[in-house]
Amino acid sequence: MGHELPVTHLIRFGPYTADLRSGELYNSGIKLKLRDQSFQVLIMLLEHPGEVVTREQLRQRLWPDDTFVDFDHGLNAAVERLRRCLSDSASTPAFIETVPRRGYRFIGQLDPEPLPQIPKASEKEVRLEIPAQSSKPAPTHSRRAISRRTVFLISALAFATTLLFFFAARGRRSRTVSAQPPHQTMLAVLPFENLSGDPNEDYFSDGLTEELITQLGSLSPDQLGVIARTTSMAYKRTSKSAQQIAAELGVDYILESSVRRDGNQMRITVQLIRARGQVHVWAQSYDREIRNSIALQEEVAKAVAEQIKIKLSPAYSGGPASPRSVDPQANEASLRGLYFQNQFTVVGYGKAITYFQQAIDLDPNFAGAYSGLAECYHFLVVTDSLSTADGESKALDAARKAVALGENLAESHSALAGVKMGLYDWAGSEVEYKRAIELNPSYSIEHRTYAALLVALGRHDEAWEQINQAMRTDPLSLPNNAEVVRTLYYARDYNHAIEQAHKGLQLDPDYYRIHFWLARVYAQKGMHPEAVVEGEKVLQAMPDSTVGLTELAYSLASNGRQADARTLLQRLQEKSKQAFVPAYNFAIIHIALNQKDQALQDLQKAYDEKDWALMVLAVEPRLDPLRSDPRFKTLLRKIGLPI
C-alpha cells in the first residue's frame, strides 16, 4: 500500500486535525486527548486512506512479538475509543469503516490543504468527557467541557502530589512526606470504565474498582504497592494518557479496566501497561456472573502477579482455589453501600448502613458487608452523630463478625481496630492494626487510623511513619491530608502543620477538616484572629454542627471574645436538648473560658459516656491547663493513657 499522507505533521479531516508530532487530536481547535494505541490506529488508517488496514498489520505495529495480550480485545477497545472521540458509529461510519474479518478502512475525506498550525483556540486546552457510543443522541451534559474548578482541582492534585510525594526531605524530624521504598513495584488501578452509558451504574463500576484495588493490595505486600482508591478515582474519565498518570503517581504499571453489565452477567476487560516505554504487556476479557465477582477479582490479581513477576503472599498462594460466590442481590447492595460510604458524609454513611444491612440480610456470611457496616457506625460516632453507647456496640458486633468471616481481609481487622481504639482498648487495637497491615500494606485507611492510635499513646514518630505510609499510596485523599495536619498538631510541630495544611488546601480549598485542624494550630501559636477565621470557615461549611460551634467558640474565647464564645456555647447547650452533643465538646469551651472546674466535670461525664474523644486526653494541647489537677491524672489512669 502506498503512503498517502501529506508531507506535514498536521493532517485535517472534517472538523478534526491530527498532530502527528505531539500525538494529539483536535476538534475545531479543542484538544481531544487520545490514548496512545487509539492514536496509533488512527495514524495507520490515515496513512492508507480508502484502503483496508488488516488486523494483522495493526497487531504488528501496536504490539511487539514478545508481548502477550488478548489482541482482539485490545484492538477492539482501541478502535472503540477512537470512534467515541470522533463521534463516529460502527453501523453508520463517517470516518472508520469495519471490514468484517479483515480490518478497518478510513473512509473520511482528507483535506488537501492542511493547516500550517493548530488554531490558537487550542492553546487553551479543554479536556472533554467522551460519551459512550450510543444510537441515541448523547445528552448535553455528557460532552460539556469540564468546569474551571475541575481543571483547577486536577492541576492542584498534580502539584500537591509533587510537593507531598517527592519534594520532601528524608530526615526523620523533617515532618515531610516520603516517597515509596525503592524495592517495591508500584501499580495504579484506573477506575473501571462504565460501558453501560448510564451514569446511574457508576456505583457498580466504582465498587469493582475498589474491590480490585483491595485484591491487588493483598497480592504480595512486600513486593507490590497499590495506589489507593481515592487517588485512583481522581483519574475517572480523565483524558490523560497512561504515561502522564504514571509520571504523576510515580508508578511502574497502570491497569486499565472496563465493565459492561447485562442483568446478572458482566463482561470485564483489563489491560496492563508498563509505564516504561508504554508497553501493553497483557490484556484479557472475562465473562462472568455477578455472583462470582469476588472470585474474578482474585483471578485478575493472580494474572497481574504473573505478568509482573510478583511472588504471591501465603494468603494468596495457599488460599482456597475457589472463593465462595456471593448472592447477586447482596453483591449489588454491598456495592451501593461502598458507593455511599466513599462520600465521607454523615448522610452518605447513613445510606451505606442501609445497603450493607441489606447485603447481610441476603447473605449472612458476607464479610465485606460486615466490615463496611462497622466502619459506618464508627464514623457516625467519631463525627458526633451517634453516641458511643448507640454506635460503638453495633460497630463492635459487626467488626467481630467481619473478622470471624474474613480472617484474611485487611478491611475486617482495620474495622475492628478502629472500634477497639474508640473503646480505649489500646493493646487490642494495635494488634488488629498490625494484622491488617500485614495482610495489605497498601490499604490507606489502616495506616491513617493507626496513626491516630499512635498519636493518642504519645508515640509521635511512629505515628508520623504511619501517616507517611497512608500518603504514599493515597496522596490525593483529603482525609489523609487532614490527618497529616492532625498528626503534626498533636506532636506540637505547629509550623510544619501550617505548611502541610496549605498544601492540602490546594486539593480542595473548602475542605472543612483541614480548616478545622488549622484553627487549632493557629490558636496554639497565639495567632488568634487567624484561628477565628478558620473556625468561621468550619461553621460555614457545617452550619449549626457540633464540631463547627465548638471550634469557633474555642477560637473566639482564646481571642478574648468571651461574650461571642458564650453565645455559641448557649447554642450548643440548646442543641443538646434535642440531639447528642458530647460532654467533651463542652469541656473544651469551658477551658477556653477559664472555667476549669466545669471543664473537669464535663470530662468526667465524657468518661461515663465512654466518649471516644477522650483518646487524645494525654496529648491534646488545649487540655494543658488541667494537667496538674489530680482529677485529670485520675482520668488518664482510668483510660490507660500515659500521664
Secondary structure, DSSP 8 states (H G I E B T S, - for coil): ------SSSEEEETTEEEETTTTEEEETTEEE---HHHHHHHHHHHHSTTSEEEHHHHHHHHS-TT----HHHHHHHHHHHHHHHTT--SSS-SSEEEETTTEEEE-S-B-SS--SS--GGGGS---B------SS---GGGG-B--HHHHHHHHHHHHHHHHHHTS----GGG-------TTSEEEEE---EETTS-GGGHHHHHHHHHHHHHHHHTT-TTTEEE--HHHHHTTTT----HHHHHHHHT-SEEEEEEEEEETTEEEEEEEEEETTTTEEEEEEEEEEEGGGHHHHHHHHHHHHHHHTT----HHHHTS-SS-----HHHHHHHHHHHHHHTT-SHHHHHHHHHHHHHHHHH-TT-HHHHHHHHHHHHHHHHTTSS-HHHHHHHHHHHHHHHHHH-TT-HHHHHHHHHHHHHTT-HHHHHHHHHHHHHH-TT-HHHHHHHHHHHHHTT-HHHHHHHHHHHHHH-TT-HHHHHHHHHHHHHTT-HHHHHHHHHHHTTT-TT-HHHHHHHHHHHHHTT-HHHHHHHHHHHHHHSTT-HHHHHHHHHHHHHTT-HHHHHHHHHHHHHHTTTS---HHHHHHHHHHTT-HHHHHHHHHHHHHTT-GGGGGTTT-GGGGGGTTSHHHHHHHHHHT---
